[in-house]
């Protein structure tokens, strides 16, 4: 299957797109990234406070942990 993808040019196209995306992400200033993470953290904490279901709380806690890492 991978050989077919290489022959068809899919792998090269995918890698090119991935490289372009990586370069665009690298251009985002670190202060902007920190601000976005801070805003998302506040949003998730507010959802946790309002939420009463244990499963939803566990899910949101996991999401917050993923963002903080």
N, C-alpha and C positions, 0 to 999 in steps of 0.2 A: 504494500500500500504506500509506504514512504517513497519507494522508488517511483511509483506512478506520480505521486505529488511532486517529486523533484523533476520528473520528465515534463509534467504539465506546467511547471513554473510556480506552483502554489507556495512551496517552501520559500523561494526567493521573494515572492510578493509578501508573504507573511513577515519574514525577517525585515524587509524594508519598512513595512508599516510599524513594526515593533520598534525599530530604531528611530523612526520619525516621532513616535509617541514618547519615547524615552527622552529625546532631545527637547521636545516641547515641555515636558515635565521638569526637566533640569533648569529651564529658564524661569520658572516660578520663583520669585524671591522667598527666602526662608521666612521672613516676617509674615508674608501672606499665608504660608503653610501653617505657621504657628497660630495665626488668627483663626483660620478655618478649623483647625483641630480644637482650639479653645471654644469656639462657638458650638461645634458639634458636641463637645463634652457637656457644656451647659444644657443643651437641648436634651441629651440623653438622661442627665441627672434629673431634669424636670419631669421627664416621662416616668422615671423610676419613682419619684415622690408621688405622682398622681396614680400610679398603677397599683392595683390591689391583688392581681393574680400572680401566684408564685411562678408559674411557667413563663409568663411574659417578663417578669422581673428577672428571672435567671437568663432569659434570652437577651434582654437589654444589657444586663451586667456583662455578659460575654461579648456583646458588641462593643461596649465601652472599653473593655480590656483589650480587644483587638485594635481599637483606635489608639489607645495609649501606648501600645507596643509598637 
